[in-house]
Amino acid sequence: MVTISIVIPAKNEAGNLPMLLDGIDAALAAHGDYEVLVVDDGSTDATAEVIRARMATHPTLRLIRHDVSGGQSAAVHSGVLAARGEIVCTLDADGQNPPAELSKLVTPLLAPGAARVGLVAGQRVGRQDTASKKLASRLANAIRSRALKDGTRDTGCGLKAFRREAFLRLPFFNHMHRYLPALFVRDGWEVAHVDVAHAPRHAGRSHYNNLQRGLVGAVDLLGVMWLIRRKKKSRPSETPGV
């Protein structure tokens, strides 16, 4: 029986995946009940071939493919739909999220009395990015935090863990992965935060620039604010018969 599912959205990351997957296996060696799902989001490189070759010797590894690129949120959503574990962890395929940090994410969800914790969000320290990218991220996070009051300083971190059933109840939209803390709080869940390390990209390049992130983020922020205002306020309970 699978308890933990690791979901990795990947687009053209063939050069990073072998090292990343080795790190995940090392980090979760004590967990015999985990699986790893790589969601190939319309890659044009050898991403799928790298995963297929590895699957022959790694039975816990699975490959999900998109016929066309749908973006990171779509890839995460497809992976969660296919996951078998009650708890799902996500991390980026570029190698910048160290797999050794996965235990920090899982522990708060498995702790006694943690039934109301729906999401554990990683928050990067010592970021290994360009100065312009860090500045843009800091500004975007400040605006988002003030508008949504989600108590999270770094929603762009790919390292997250959550309850699968709770995630699938969230409204899906493109780029939703950047607003998970606010969406989980909207649905009445507690959100925990842990500081995580950050590493330089090993190979390849980022698929987004700061201007693209900013333009998309402005529209998404207004949409999430609307969703929070329109949340369901009543909670049903069944009354037993006599």
C-alpha positions as a Markdown table, in Angstrom:
| # | Residue | x | y | z |
|---|---|---|---|---|
| 1 | Met | 0.0 | 0.0 | 0.0 |
| 2 | Val | 1.3 | 3.4 | -1.0 |
| 3 | Thr | 1.2 | 6.2 | 1.7 |
| 4 | Ile | 3.4 | 8.9 | 0.0 |
| 5 | Ser | 3.3 | 9.9 | -3.6 |
| 6 | Ile | 6.1 | 12.2 | -5.0 |
| 7 | Val | 4.8 | 14.2 | -8.0 |
| 8 | Ile | 7.4 | 15.9 | -10.2 |
| 9 | Pro | 6.2 | 18.2 | -13.0 |
| 10 | Ala | 8.9 | 18.1 | -15.7 |
| 11 | Lys | 9.4 | 19.8 | -19.1 |
| 12 | Asn | 12.7 | 19.3 | -20.9 |
| 13 | Glu | 14.5 | 18.2 | -17.7 |
| 14 | Ala | 16.3 | 15.1 | -19.0 |
| 15 | Gly | 19.6 | 16.4 | -17.7 |
| 16 | Asn | 18.4 | 16.9 | -14.2 |
| 17 | Leu | 16.1 | 13.9 | -13.5 |
| 18 | Pro | 18.6 | 11.1 | -12.9 |
| 19 | Met | 20.3 | 13.0 | -10.1 |
| 20 | Leu | 17.0 | 14.2 | -8.7 |
| 21 | Leu | 15.5 | 10.7 | -8.6 |
| 22 | Asp | 18.6 | 9.2 | -7.0 |
| 23 | Gly | 18.3 | 11.9 | -4.3 |
| 24 | Ile | 14.6 | 11.0 | -3.7 |
| 25 | Asp | 15.3 | 7.3 | -3.4 |
| 26 | Ala | 18.1 | 8.1 | -0.8 |
| 27 | Ala | 15.8 | 10.5 | 1.1 |
| 28 | Leu | 12.9 | 8.0 | 1.3 |
| 29 | Ala | 14.9 | 4.8 | 1.8 |
| 30 | Ala | 13.2 | 4.4 | 5.2 |
| 31 | His | 9.8 | 4.6 | 3.5 |
| 32 | Gly | 9.0 | 1.4 | 1.7 |
| 33 | Asp | 5.5 | 2.7 | 0.9 |
| 34 | Tyr | 6.2 | 5.5 | -1.5 |
| 35 | Glu | 6.0 | 6.1 | -5.3 |
| 36 | Val | 7.4 | 8.7 | -7.6 |
| 37 | Leu | 5.4 | 10.1 | -10.5 |
| 38 | Val | 7.1 | 12.2 | -13.2 |
| 39 | Val | 4.6 | 14.2 | -15.2 |
| 40 | Asp | 6.2 | 14.9 | -18.6 |
| 41 | Asp | 4.5 | 18.2 | -19.6 |
| 42 | Gly | 5.0 | 18.0 | -23.4 |
| 43 | Ser | 8.8 | 17.7 | -23.4 |
| 44 | Thr | 10.7 | 17.9 | -26.6 |
| 45 | Asp | 13.9 | 16.4 | -25.2 |
| 46 | Ala | 14.7 | 12.9 | -23.9 |
| 47 | Thr | 12.7 | 13.3 | -20.6 |
| 48 | Ala | 10.3 | 10.4 | -21.3 |
| 49 | Glu | 13.2 | 8.1 | -22.5 |
| 50 | Val | 15.2 | 8.8 | -19.3 |
| 51 | Ile | 12.2 | 7.9 | -17.2 |
| 52 | Arg | 11.3 | 4.8 | -19.2 |
| 53 | Ala | 14.8 | 3.4 | -18.9 |
| 54 | Arg | 14.9 | 3.9 | -15.2 |
| 55 | Met | 11.4 | 2.3 | -14.7 |
| 56 | Ala | 12.9 | -1.1 | -15.6 |
| 57 | Thr | 14.9 | -1.2 | -12.4 |
| 58 | His | 12.7 | 1.1 | -10.2 |
| 59 | Pro | 9.2 | -0.3 | -9.8 |
| 60 | Thr | 8.0 | 2.6 | -7.6 |
| 61 | Leu | 8.6 | 5.0 | -10.6 |
| 62 | Arg | 5.7 | 6.0 | -12.9 |
| 63 | Leu | 5.5 | 8.2 | -16.0 |
| 64 | Ile | 2.5 | 10.4 | -16.8 |
| 65 | Arg | 2.6 | 12.3 | -20.1 |
| 66 | His | 0.8 | 15.3 | -21.5 |
| 67 | Asp | 0.2 | 15.4 | -25.2 |
| 68 | Val | 0.8 | 19.1 | -25.2 |
| 69 | Ser | 2.4 | 21.4 | -22.5 |
| 70 | Gly | -0.2 | 22.5 | -20.0 |
| 71 | Gly | 2.0 | 24.2 | -17.5 |
| 72 | Gln | 3.2 | 23.4 | -14.0 |
| 73 | Ser | -0.2 | 23.5 | -12.3 |
| 74 | Ala | -1.7 | 21.2 | -14.9 |
| 75 | Ala | 1.2 | 18.8 | -14.5 |
| 76 | Val | 0.8 | 18.7 | -10.7 |
| 77 | His | -2.9 | 18.2 | -11.0 |
| 78 | Ser | -2.5 | 15.3 | -13.4 |
| 79 | Gly | 0.1 | 13.7 | -11.1 |
| 80 | Val | -2.2 | 14.1 | -8.0 |
| 81 | Leu | -5.1 | 12.5 | -9.9 |
| 82 | Ala | -2.9 | 9.5 | -10.8 |
| 83 | Ala | -1.3 | 9.3 | -7.3 |
| 84 | Arg | -2.1 | 6.3 | -5.0 |
| 85 | Gly | -0.8 | 7.8 | -1.8 |
| 86 | Glu | -2.9 | 9.7 | 0.8 |
| 87 | Ile | -0.1 | 12.3 | 1.1 |
| 88 | Val | 1.4 | 13.9 | -2.0 |
| 89 | Cys | 4.8 | 15.8 | -2.1 |
| 90 | Thr | 5.8 | 18.0 | -5.0 |
| 91 | Leu | 9.2 | 19.3 | -6.0 |
| 92 | Asp | 10.6 | 20.9 | -9.1 |
| 93 | Ala | 12.4 | 18.8 | -11.7 |
| 94 | Asp | 15.2 | 21.3 | -12.2 |
| 95 | Gly | 17.1 | 20.0 | -9.1 |
| 96 | Gln | 16.8 | 23.2 | -7.2 |
| 97 | Asn | 14.6 | 21.6 | -4.5 |
| 98 | Pro | 16.9 | 19.2 | -2.5 |
| 99 | Pro | 15.1 | 15.8 | -2.0 |
| 100 | Ala | 16.7 | 15.6 | 1.4 |
| 101 | Glu | 14.1 | 18.1 | 2.6 |
| 102 | Leu | 11.1 | 15.8 | 1.8 |
| 103 | Ser | 11.1 | 14.4 | 5.4 |
| 104 | Lys | 10.5 | 17.9 | 6.7 |
| 105 | Leu | 7.4 | 18.2 | 4.7 |
| 106 | Val | 5.9 | 14.8 | 5.5 |
| 107 | Thr | 6.5 | 14.7 | 9.2 |
| 108 | Pro | 3.9 | 17.4 | 10.2 |
| 109 | Leu | 1.2 | 15.6 | 8.2 |
| 110 | Leu | 1.9 | 12.3 | 9.9 |
| 111 | Ala | 2.3 | 13.7 | 13.5 |
| 112 | Pro | -0.3 | 12.8 | 16.1 |
| 113 | Gly | -3.1 | 15.4 | 16.3 |
| 114 | Ala | -2.3 | 16.8 | 12.8 |
| 115 | Ala | -5.6 | 15.8 | 11.3 |
| 116 | Arg | -6.4 | 19.5 | 10.5 |
| 117 | Val | -3.1 | 20.2 | 8.8 |
| 118 | Gly | -3.8 | 20.0 | 5.1 |
| 119 | Leu | -0.7 | 21.5 | 3.6 |
| 120 | Val | 3.0 | 21.8 | 4.6 |
| 121 | Ala | 4.7 | 24.5 | 2.5 |
| 122 | Gly | 8.4 | 24.8 | 2.0 |
| 123 | Gln | 10.0 | 28.3 | 2.2 |
| 124 | Arg | 13.4 | 28.7 | 0.6 |
| 125 | Val | 16.4 | 30.0 | 2.5 |
| 126 | Gly | 19.7 | 30.9 | 0.8 |
| 127 | Arg | 18.1 | 31.0 | -2.7 |
| 128 | Gln | 20.5 | 30.2 | -5.5 |
| 129 | Asp | 18.9 | 32.4 | -8.2 |
| 130 | Thr | 19.9 | 35.6 | -10.0 |
| 131 | Ala | 19.5 | 38.9 | -8.1 |
| 132 | Ser | 16.7 | 40.0 | -10.5 |
| 133 | Lys | 14.7 | 36.8 | -10.0 |
| 134 | Lys | 15.0 | 37.0 | -6.2 |
| 135 | Leu | 13.9 | 40.6 | -6.2 |
| 136 | Ala | 10.9 | 39.9 | -8.5 |
| 137 | Ser | 9.9 | 37.0 | -6.3 |
| 138 | Arg | 10.2 | 39.0 | -3.1 |
| 139 | Leu | 8.0 | 41.8 | -4.5 |
| 140 | Ala | 5.4 | 39.3 | -5.8 |
| 141 | Asn | 5.3 | 37.5 | -2.5 |
| 142 | Ala | 4.9 | 40.7 | -0.5 |
| 143 | Ile | 2.0 | 41.8 | -2.7 |
| 144 | Arg | 0.3 | 38.4 | -2.5 |
| 145 | Ser | 0.8 | 38.0 | 1.2 |
| 146 | Arg | -0.7 | 41.4 | 1.9 |
| 147 | Ala | -3.7 | 40.8 | -0.4 |
| 148 | Leu | -4.5 | 37.2 | 0.7 |
| 149 | Lys | -3.2 | 37.1 | 4.2 |
| 150 | Asp | -2.1 | 33.5 | 3.8 |
| 151 | Gly | 0.9 | 33.8 | 6.2 |
| 152 | Thr | 3.3 | 32.5 | 3.6 |
| 153 | Arg | 6.4 | 34.3 | 2.5 |
| 154 | Asp | 7.4 | 32.1 | -0.4 |
| 155 | Thr | 4.6 | 30.4 | -2.4 |
| 156 | Gly | 6.9 | 29.9 | -5.4 |
| 157 | Cys | 8.8 | 27.1 | -3.6 |
| 158 | Gly | 8.1 | 23.8 | -5.4 |
| 159 | Leu | 8.6 | 21.8 | -2.2 |
| 160 | Lys | 5.1 | 21.1 | -0.7 |
| 161 | Ala | 3.2 | 18.3 | 0.9 |
| 162 | Phe | -0.5 | 18.0 | 1.2 |
| 163 | Arg | -3.4 | 15.6 | 1.7 |
| 164 | Arg | -4.5 | 14.3 | -1.7 |
| 165 | Glu | -8.2 | 14.3 | -1.1 |
| 166 | Ala | -8.1 | 17.9 | 0.2 |
| 167 | Phe | -6.1 | 19.1 | -2.9 |
| 168 | Leu | -8.6 | 17.5 | -5.3 |
| 169 | Arg | -11.4 | 19.5 | -3.7 |
| 170 | Leu | -9.7 | 22.8 | -4.5 |
| 171 | Pro | -10.9 | 24.7 | -7.6 |
| 172 | Phe | -8.4 | 24.0 | -10.4 |
| 173 | Phe | -7.0 | 26.8 | -12.5 |
| 174 | Asn | -3.8 | 27.4 | -14.3 |
| 175 | His | -1.0 | 28.6 | -12.0 |
| 176 | Met | -2.9 | 27.5 | -8.9 |
| 177 | His | 0.3 | 25.9 | -7.5 |
| 178 | Arg | 1.4 | 29.4 | -6.5 |
| 179 | Tyr | -1.7 | 30.0 | -4.3 |
| 180 | Leu | -2.0 | 26.6 | -2.5 |
| 181 | Pro | -1.6 | 28.1 | 1.0 |
| 182 | Ala | -4.5 | 30.6 | 0.5 |
| 183 | Leu | -6.7 | 27.9 | -1.2 |
| 184 | Phe | -6.2 | 25.4 | 1.6 |
| 185 | Val | -6.9 | 28.1 | 4.3 |
| 186 | Arg | -10.0 | 29.0 | 2.2 |
| 187 | Asp | -11.3 | 25.4 | 2.7 |
| 188 | Gly | -10.7 | 25.4 | 6.4 |
| 189 | Trp | -7.4 | 23.6 | 6.6 |
| 190 | Glu | -4.3 | 24.5 | 8.7 |
| 191 | Val | -1.1 | 25.3 | 6.8 |
| 192 | Ala | 2.3 | 24.6 | 8.3 |
| 193 | His | 5.6 | 26.1 | 7.0 |
| 194 | Val | 9.1 | 24.7 | 7.1 |
| 195 | Asp | 12.3 | 26.3 | 5.9 |
| 196 | Val | 14.1 | 24.4 | 3.1 |
| 197 | Ala | 17.4 | 24.6 | 1.3 |
| 198 | His | 17.7 | 25.7 | -2.3 |
| 199 | Ala | 20.3 | 24.5 | -4.8 |
| 200 | Pro | 21.6 | 25.9 | -8.2 |
| 201 | Arg | 20.0 | 24.5 | -11.4 |
| 202 | His | 22.2 | 21.5 | -12.6 |
| 203 | Ala | 21.3 | 21.6 | -16.3 |
| 204 | Gly | 18.9 | 23.3 | -18.8 |
| 205 | Arg | 17.2 | 26.6 | -18.3 |
| 206 | Ser | 14.1 | 28.1 | -16.7 |
| 207 | His | 11.0 | 28.2 | -18.9 |
| 208 | Tyr | 9.7 | 31.5 | -17.5 |
| 209 | Asn | 11.0 | 35.1 | -17.2 |
| 210 | Asn | 10.1 | 37.7 | -14.6 |
| 211 | Leu | 7.8 | 39.7 | -16.9 |
| 212 | Gln | 5.8 | 36.6 | -17.7 |
| 213 | Arg | 5.4 | 35.6 | -14.0 |
| 214 | Gly | 4.4 | 39.2 | -13.1 |
| 215 | Leu | 1.7 | 39.6 | -15.8 |
| 216 | Val | 0.1 | 36.2 | -15.1 |
| 217 | Gly | 0.4 | 36.7 | -11.3 |
| 218 | Ala | -1.6 | 40.0 | -11.4 |
| 219 | Val | -4.6 | 38.3 | -13.0 |
| 220 | Asp | -4.4 | 35.2 | -10.9 |
| 221 | Leu | -4.2 | 37.2 | -7.7 |
| 222 | Leu | -7.5 | 39.0 | -8.5 |
| 223 | Gly | -9.1 | 35.6 | -9.2 |
| 224 | Val | -7.9 | 34.0 | -6.0 |
| 225 | Met | -9.2 | 37.0 | -4.0 |
| 226 | Trp | -12.6 | 36.5 | -5.7 |
| 227 | Leu | -12.6 | 32.7 | -4.9 |
| 228 | Ile | -11.9 | 33.5 | -1.2 |
| 229 | Arg | -14.7 | 36.0 | -1.0 |
| 230 | Arg | -17.1 | 33.4 | -2.6 |
| 231 | Lys | -16.1 | 30.4 | -0.5 |
| 232 | Lys | -18.8 | 28.1 | 0.9 |
| 233 | Lys | -19.4 | 29.1 | 4.5 |
| 234 | Ser | -21.8 | 26.4 | 5.7 |
| 235 | Arg | -20.5 | 22.9 | 6.8 |
| 236 | Pro | -22.8 | 19.9 | 6.5 |
| 237 | Ser | -23.3 | 17.2 | 9.1 |
| 238 | Glu | -25.5 | 14.2 | 8.8 |
| 239 | Thr | -28.1 | 13.6 | 11.4 |
| 240 | Pro | -28.5 | 9.9 | 12.3 |
| 241 | Gly | -32.0 | 8.3 | 12.3 |
| 242 | Val | -33.8 | 7.3 | 15.4 |
